[in-house]
Amino acid sequence: SPPLSVSPAADPAVISPQDPTLVIGSSLVATCTVSPDFPLKAEDLYWTLNGRRLPAASYAALGPSTLSVALAHLNGSRQQSGDNLVCHSRDGGILAGSCLYVGLPPEKPVNITCWSKNMKDLTCKWAPGTEGETFLHTNYTLKYKLRWYGRDNTCQEYHTAGPYSCHIPKDLALFTPYEIWVEASNRLGVAVSDVVMLDILDVVTTDPPSDVHVSRVGDLEDQLSVRWSSPTALKDFFFQAKYQIQYRVEDSSEWKVVDDVGNQTSCRLAGLRPGTVYFVQVRCNPFSIYGSKKAGIWSDWSNPTAASTPRSERSAGGCDPKGGEQNTTLRRELKQFFGWVKKHAYGCSNLGIKLYDQWRVWLQKSHKTRNQVGKEP
């Protein structure tokens, strides 16, 4: 057929409705009407959805140049930019297209949690409701304001701590609670979270403790000493700290946690295996000296620091004692300990863990001396 003579501004066809937004499960009847400038009839047309040709049984000619298609029980859009519904001419040419936005209205955002790194900023994250997936582009906006005065502020730096998060870098007030909430919106509606109230001093976290050192405790084969420096932010008079230690042996992925460290910056690990490499980490939980009842927020763990316990000379090459031998050994060692105490301690005031440690060091050296003497020709 001779080429068509069409005005450059003319569209080949028009689809109605154009770019509709529908709830999942809805039905839709769309029409494609060819421009009078194009010599095409309804029987010359067909439809595709996301590139897949729709069955002719779903078509209906509504006029000489208008073809409809019926879509029932629509599923959520495959992509947030919408599904492509296209009207084609018989030879495959594209006459018109429409985007179908099929999804759900947003749910109320939940589980808002916030933390302030060294009192210099505030980061908040949230969950997008119980279901989460709306199949539509959903915009989340974190808003905040001082509780008793001030205007609403909008957070600007999103996705800093995951897909549902925002970072407020500066200009935060202390000693005054904030109201914080999240608004979710898409083509089908708006949902607003509950308002969370917080004081910056209640959600402070710090850098991990620095300068972590792990060392042996003399010749004691089952102990290591751990010491560290407080994070710089804790030198501010607002805070004290409590610490946790976790440690594991070199060939294991299971960490053991020491909870009762308190606010001291050193600790001794006991009950370890002789001649074993251990990895140790420390973390910090700052709390306000003004009596906050909040649980506090733990810092990240420090980088692992490694050290090994001394190898046991007594157990080298030997066998574990069995049954009654254990009791005999215990009685003998207790007798040795109290005999040593009579010679080296005055009264009971000095009878403590340090004295016991000194005796064990003396005992190990004594065993080494006897072993060396026994080896001489």
C-alpha positions as CSV (number, residue, x, y, z in Angstrom):
1,S,0.0,0.0,0.0
2,P,1.2,3.6,-0.6
3,P,2.9,5.3,2.4
4,L,0.6,7.1,4.8
5,S,0.5,10.9,4.7
6,V,0.2,11.9,8.3
7,S,0.8,15.2,10.2
8,P,4.0,14.9,12.2
9,A,2.1,15.9,15.3
10,A,-0.5,13.1,15.0
11,D,-0.3,10.1,17.3
12,P,-1.0,6.7,15.6
13,A,-3.4,5.7,18.4
14,V,-4.6,6.6,21.9
15,I,-5.0,4.1,24.8
16,S,-7.5,4.8,27.5
17,P,-7.2,4.9,30.5
18,Q,-3.6,6.2,30.2
19,D,-1.2,5.1,33.0
20,P,-3.8,3.9,35.5
21,T,-3.1,3.0,39.1
22,L,-4.9,-0.1,40.4
23,V,-5.1,-2.2,43.6
24,I,-3.9,-5.8,43.3
25,G,-6.8,-8.0,42.3
26,S,-8.5,-5.3,40.2
27,S,-9.9,-5.8,36.7
28,L,-9.4,-3.4,33.8
29,V,-10.8,-2.8,30.3
30,A,-8.5,-0.7,28.2
31,T,-9.2,0.6,24.7
32,C,-6.9,1.4,21.7
33,T,-8.4,3.9,19.3
34,V,-6.6,4.4,16.0
35,S,-6.2,8.0,14.7
36,P,-8.4,8.8,11.6
37,D,-5.2,9.7,9.8
38,F,-4.2,6.0,9.9
39,P,-6.0,3.5,7.6
40,L,-6.1,0.8,10.3
41,K,-9.2,-1.1,11.6
42,A,-9.9,-2.8,14.9
43,E,-9.2,-6.2,13.3
44,D,-5.6,-4.9,12.4
45,L,-4.7,-4.5,16.0
46,Y,-3.4,-6.7,18.9
47,W,-2.2,-6.2,22.5
48,T,0.9,-7.1,24.6
49,L,1.6,-6.9,28.3
50,N,5.3,-6.7,29.2
51,G,6.1,-8.0,25.8
52,R,3.7,-11.0,26.0
53,R,0.9,-11.1,23.4
54,L,-2.5,-11.2,25.1
55,P,-5.0,-13.8,23.9
56,A,-7.5,-12.7,21.2
57,A,-10.3,-14.0,23.4
58,S,-9.8,-11.0,25.7
59,Y,-10.4,-8.5,22.8
60,A,-13.6,-6.8,21.7
61,A,-14.1,-4.4,18.8
62,L,-15.9,-1.4,20.1
63,G,-16.0,0.4,16.7
64,P,-14.4,0.3,13.3
65,S,-11.0,1.6,14.7
66,T,-11.3,0.8,18.4
67,L,-10.1,-2.5,20.1
68,S,-10.5,-3.2,23.8
69,V,-8.8,-5.7,26.0
70,A,-10.1,-7.1,29.3
71,L,-7.6,-7.8,32.1
72,A,-8.9,-9.6,35.3
73,H,-7.4,-10.2,38.7
74,L,-4.3,-8.2,38.1
75,N,-1.1,-9.1,40.0
76,G,1.3,-6.6,41.5
77,S,3.5,-4.8,38.9
78,R,6.7,-6.7,38.0
79,Q,8.7,-3.4,38.4
80,Q,8.0,-0.3,40.3
81,S,8.0,1.8,37.1
82,G,4.8,0.0,36.0
83,D,3.8,-2.8,33.6
84,N,3.8,-2.0,29.9
85,L,0.5,-2.4,28.1
86,V,1.0,-1.8,24.3
87,C,-1.3,-1.6,21.3
88,H,0.3,-2.9,18.1
89,S,-0.6,-2.9,14.4
90,R,-0.7,-6.3,12.6
91,D,2.9,-6.0,11.4
92,G,4.2,-5.6,15.0
93,G,4.5,-1.8,14.9
94,I,3.8,0.1,18.2
95,L,0.9,2.4,18.0
96,A,0.5,3.4,21.7
97,G,1.5,2.4,25.1
98,S,0.3,2.8,28.7
99,C,1.9,1.9,32.1
100,L,-0.2,-0.1,34.6
101,Y,0.7,0.6,38.2
102,V,-0.7,-2.3,40.2
103,G,0.0,-2.6,43.9
104,L,-1.0,-1.7,47.4
105,P,-1.2,1.4,49.5
106,P,1.7,1.8,51.9
107,E,1.5,0.4,55.4
108,K,2.3,2.4,58.5
109,P,6.1,2.3,59.1
110,V,7.1,0.6,62.3
111,N,10.1,-0.2,64.6
112,I,11.7,3.2,64.4
113,T,15.1,3.1,66.2
114,C,17.7,5.8,66.3
115,W,21.3,6.3,67.5
116,S,23.7,9.2,67.9
117,K,27.4,8.6,67.1
118,N,29.4,10.5,69.7
119,M,26.6,13.0,70.2
120,K,27.4,14.6,66.8
121,D,24.6,13.3,64.6
122,L,21.5,11.1,64.6
123,T,20.7,8.1,62.4
124,C,17.3,6.4,62.3
125,K,16.0,3.3,60.6
126,W,12.5,1.7,60.4
127,A,10.6,-1.2,58.9
128,P,8.0,-0.6,56.1
129,G,5.1,-2.3,57.8
130,T,4.4,-6.0,58.3
131,E,4.2,-6.9,54.6
132,G,6.6,-4.3,53.2
133,E,6.1,-5.0,49.5
134,T,3.7,-2.6,47.8
135,F,4.8,-3.3,44.2
136,L,4.8,0.5,43.6
137,H,7.5,3.1,44.1
138,T,6.9,4.1,47.8
139,N,8.6,7.2,49.1
140,Y,9.6,7.4,52.8
141,T,10.2,10.7,54.6
142,L,11.7,11.0,58.1
143,K,10.5,14.0,59.9
144,Y,11.5,15.4,63.3
145,K,11.0,18.4,65.6
146,L,11.7,19.5,69.2
147,R,8.9,18.3,71.4
148,W,7.6,21.5,72.8
149,Y,8.6,24.1,70.2
150,G,10.1,24.4,66.8
151,R,9.0,23.5,63.3
152,D,8.9,20.2,61.4
153,N,12.2,19.3,59.9
154,T,12.8,16.8,57.1
155,C,15.8,14.4,57.0
156,Q,17.7,14.6,53.7
157,E,20.4,11.8,53.7
158,Y,18.6,8.5,53.0
159,H,19.8,4.9,52.7
160,T,22.9,5.6,54.9
161,A,22.4,2.5,57.2
162,G,20.3,0.4,54.9
163,P,17.3,0.8,52.6
164,Y,15.0,2.2,55.3
165,S,17.2,4.7,57.1
166,C,18.2,8.4,57.2
167,H,21.0,10.4,58.7
168,I,20.8,13.8,60.3
169,P,24.4,15.1,60.3
170,K,24.3,18.1,62.7
171,D,22.5,20.9,64.5
172,L,20.9,18.7,67.2
173,A,19.8,19.9,70.6
174,L,20.7,18.2,73.9
175,F,18.5,18.0,77.0
176,T,15.4,18.5,74.9
177,P,13.3,15.5,73.6
178,Y,12.7,15.1,69.9
179,E,9.5,13.8,68.2
180,I,10.4,11.6,65.2
181,W,8.1,9.9,62.7
182,V,8.1,8.5,59.2
183,E,5.6,9.2,56.4
184,A,5.2,6.6,53.5
185,S,3.5,7.6,50.3
186,N,2.8,6.1,46.9
187,R,0.2,6.3,44.1
188,L,-2.4,4.7,46.3
189,G,-2.1,6.6,49.5
190,V,-0.2,7.8,52.5
191,A,0.6,6.2,55.8
192,V,2.2,7.8,58.9
193,S,4.1,6.0,61.7
194,D,3.5,6.5,65.4
195,V,5.6,9.3,66.8
196,V,8.7,8.2,68.7
197,M,10.0,10.5,71.4
198,L,13.7,10.4,72.3
199,D,16.5,12.4,74.0
200,I,19.8,12.4,72.2
201,L,21.6,11.6,75.4
202,D,19.6,8.3,75.7
203,V,20.7,7.0,72.3
204,V,24.4,7.8,72.2
205,T,26.9,5.2,70.9
206,T,30.6,5.5,70.5
207,D,33.5,4.2,68.5
208,P,34.8,0.9,69.7
209,P,37.4,1.0,72.5
210,S,40.9,1.6,71.2
211,D,44.4,0.3,72.0
212,V,43.2,-3.2,72.9
213,H,46.2,-5.2,74.3
214,V,46.1,-8.9,75.3
215,S,49.0,-10.3,77.2
216,R,50.0,-13.3,79.3
217,V,49.8,-13.3,83.1
218,G,53.3,-14.3,84.0
219,D,53.6,-18.1,83.5
220,L,49.9,-18.9,84.2
221,E,48.9,-21.1,81.4
222,D,45.1,-20.6,81.7
223,Q,44.9,-16.8,81.9
224,L,45.3,-13.7,79.7
225,S,45.1,-10.0,80.7
226,V,43.1,-7.6,78.5
227,R,43.4,-3.8,78.7
228,W,42.1,-1.1,76.5
229,S,41.5,2.7,76.2
230,S,38.1,4.4,76.6
231,P,36.6,5.9,73.4
232,T,37.4,9.6,73.1
233,A,33.8,10.6,73.4
234,L,33.5,9.2,76.9
235,K,35.9,11.8,78.2
236,D,32.9,14.2,78.0
237,F,31.5,14.6,81.5
238,F,28.0,13.4,80.4
239,F,28.9,9.7,80.3
240,Q,30.3,6.8,82.0
241,A,30.7,3.4,80.4
242,K,30.3,-0.3,80.7
243,Y,32.2,-2.8,78.7
244,Q,31.9,-6.3,77.3
245,I,34.6,-8.7,76.2
246,Q,34.2,-11.6,73.8
247,Y,36.8,-14.1,73.0
248,R,37.3,-17.4,71.0
249,V,40.0,-19.9,70.3
250,E,41.8,-19.7,67.0
251,D,40.2,-22.7,65.4
252,S,36.6,-21.9,66.5
253,S,33.9,-19.4,65.3
254,E,32.1,-19.5,68.7
255,W,32.6,-16.4,70.8
256,K,32.3,-16.4,74.6
257,V,31.0,-13.2,76.1
258,V,32.1,-11.7,79.4
259,D,29.3,-9.4,80.7
260,D,30.4,-8.4,84.1
261,V,33.4,-6.1,83.2
262,G,31.7,-3.0,84.5
263,N,33.4,0.4,83.8
264,Q,36.9,-0.7,84.3
265,T,39.3,-0.7,81.3
266,S,41.1,-4.0,82.1
267,C,40.1,-7.5,82.8
268,R,41.6,-10.9,83.3
269,L,40.3,-13.9,81.4
270,A,40.6,-17.2,83.4
271,G,39.9,-20.9,82.7
272,L,41.6,-20.8,79.3
273,R,43.3,-23.7,77.6
274,P,47.1,-23.8,77.9
275,G,49.1,-23.3,74.8
276,T,46.2,-21.9,72.8
277,V,45.8,-18.8,70.6
278,Y,42.8,-16.6,71.6
279,F,41.2,-13.8,69.7
280,V,39.7,-11.0,71.9
281,Q,37.4,-8.1,71.2
282,V,35.9,-5.3,73.4
283,R,32.9,-3.0,73.0
284,C,31.5,-0.1,74.9
285,N,28.0,1.0,76.1
286,P,27.9,4.6,77.2
287,F,25.2,5.7,79.7
288,S,24.3,9.1,81.0
289,I,25.3,10.2,84.5
290,Y,21.9,11.9,84.7
291,G,20.2,8.7,85.6
292,S,18.7,7.6,82.2
293,K,16.8,4.3,82.4
294,K,17.5,3.5,78.8
295,A,19.4,0.3,78.1
296,G,22.1,2.1,76.1
297,I,23.5,1.2,72.7
298,W,26.6,-0.9,72.3
299,S,29.4,0.2,70.0
300,D,30.8,-2.1,67.3
301,W,33.3,-4.6,68.5
302,S,37.0,-3.6,68.3
303,N,39.2,-5.3,65.8
304,P,40.3,-8.8,67.0
305,T,43.5,-8.9,69.0
306,A,45.3,-12.2,69.4
307,A,47.5,-13.7,72.1
308,S,48.4,-17.2,73.3
309,T,48.4,-18.8,76.7
310,P,51.7,-20.4,77.9
311,R,52.0,-24.1,77.1
312,S,51.5,-26.4,80.1
313,E,54.7,-28.1,81.1
314,R,53.0,-30.5,83.4
315,S,50.5,-31.9,80.8
316,A,53.0,-32.1,78.0
317,G,53.3,-35.7,76.8
318,G,51.2,-36.9,79.8
319,C,47.8,-38.4,80.3
320,D,44.8,-36.9,82.0
321,P,44.4,-38.3,85.6
322,K,41.5,-40.6,86.1
323,G,38.9,-41.2,88.8
324,G,40.4,-41.2,92.2
325,E,43.7,-39.9,90.9
326,Q,42.1,-36.5,90.4
327,N,41.0,-36.4,94.0
328,T,44.5,-37.4,95.2
329,T,46.1,-34.8,93.0
330,L,43.7,-32.1,94.3
331,R,44.4,-33.0,98.0
332,R,48.2,-33.0,97.3
333,E,48.1,-29.6,95.6
334,L,45.9,-28.1,98.4
335,K,48.4,-29.4,101.0
336,Q,51.2,-27.9,99.0
337,F,49.4,-24.6,98.7
338,F,48.7,-24.2,102.4
339,G,52.2,-25.3,103.2
340,W,53.6,-22.6,100.9
341,V,51.2,-20.0,102.4
342,K,52.6,-20.7,105.9
343,K,56.1,-19.8,104.6
344,H,55.2,-16.8,102.5
345,A,52.1,-15.2,104.0
346,Y,51.5,-13.5,107.3
347,G,48.0,-14.0,108.6
348,C,44.9,-14.4,106.4
349,S,44.6,-10.8,105.3
350,N,46.7,-11.5,102.2
351,L,45.0,-14.8,101.2
352,G,43.5,-13.9,97.8
353,I,43.6,-14.6,94.1
354,K,47.0,-12.8,93.8
355,L,48.6,-15.0,96.4
356,Y,47.1,-18.1,94.7
357,D,48.6,-16.9,91.4
358,Q,52.0,-16.4,93.0
359,W,51.9,-20.0,94.3
360,R,51.0,-21.4,90.9
361,V,53.9,-19.6,89.3
362,W,56.2,-20.9,92.0
363,L,54.7,-24.4,91.5
364,Q,55.2,-24.3,87.7
365,K,58.8,-23.2,88.1
366,S,59.4,-25.9,90.7
367,H,58.1,-28.5,88.2
368,K,60.4,-27.1,85.5
369,T,63.4,-27.3,87.8
370,R,62.6,-30.9,88.7
371,N,62.1,-31.9,85.1
372,Q,65.4,-30.3,84.1
373,V,67.3,-32.1,86.9
374,G,65.7,-35.4,86.0
375,K,66.9,-35.0,82.4
376,E,70.6,-34.5,83.4
377,P,72.8,-37.6,82.8
